[in-house]
Amino acid sequence: MTDVTFVSTNPGKSREVAAILAPYGLRVRWKRRTLPEPQAEELEAVVAAKLDAVRDVRGYTLVEDSGLFIPSLAGFPGVYSAHFLKIWKFGPILELLRTRPRAAYFRSVVGLKRGPKRWTFAGEVVGSIAERPAGSGGFGYDPIFVPHGWSRTFAEGTAEEKNAISHRGRAVRQVGVALGAAPDAPASDAAAPRRR
């Protein structure tokens, strides 16, 4: 079994990553550490900074950054999603969307490294913002995000349902395909590692 160290302060993300990679024969070890999150325009730049900060971790090392993008708010909160949520919660976004289109998408970028080699993988899921928070599962913006094809928020679904279609699930499964083997893995998620 191959070990992968996931570096993050978010226990919810760690649980998701471990569950997604388990079918690929990959064991995830969570290393709780605060990593730099520079004010950048793209998630890829944030992930690159995080990978730079974990030089002391041996073997396969995984980091992730994600954001909620709302086109009618010019993509906001985007790369600032975690910071905005920590300070303001959902209120300002729900208020701003009272008179604007509610379409939104989540995007996740995962960075993988081993020694000097680096790869990045990305995943997205489209949906809309609910009129009010609902559900007690998940974390982050899950209580207000309704994925396309659902009538519930991510927070109202099970962890398995969310992982099957989520932005993070789609990005992390590409790591599984690159490092492990799972014949029942969704073909649409498979991709060769992209060197950075």
PyMOL commands that set and color helices and strands:
alter all, ss='L'
color gray80, all
select helices_A, chain A and resi 11-24+43-52+71-73+81-88+91-99+142-144+154-156+159-165+167-179+187-189
alter helices_A, ss='H'
color red, helices_A
select strands_A, chain A and resi 2-8+26-32+60-69+77-78+103-114+117-129+145-147+194-195
alter strands_A, ss='S'
color yellow, strands_A
deselect
rebuild
show_as cartoon
